[in-house]
Amino acid sequence: MTKAEIVTEIANKTGIEKVAVQATVESFMDAVKGAMISGDNVYLRGFGSFTIKKRAQKTGRNISRNTTIIIPEHNIPAFKPAKSFMHDVKNKKQ
């Protein structure tokens, strides 16, 4: 499902104009992104958690040049679904 499909579905279910729904969805994504960039986790009860995971420094290989490289420590965003969400997906409930 794409962002446009999500906007269309929300607009159809609520009766709100697509432009307003799109602005709301964009604002939500910007808020989540901004929080994570500043180092905060985002918890949505019943849906899941957007967290920041720290990856340790490691040694990698550049196969084309046959050299060893050091991959520095870095942070990546991650999503962990809530138990109820996982249960619903597993049992295909809406």
Secondary structure, DSSP 4 states (H G I P E B T S, - for coil): --HHHHHHHHHHHH---HHHHHHHHHHHHHHHHHHHHTT--EEETTTEEEEEEEEPPEEEEETTTTEEEEEPPEEEEEEEE-HHHHHHHHTT--
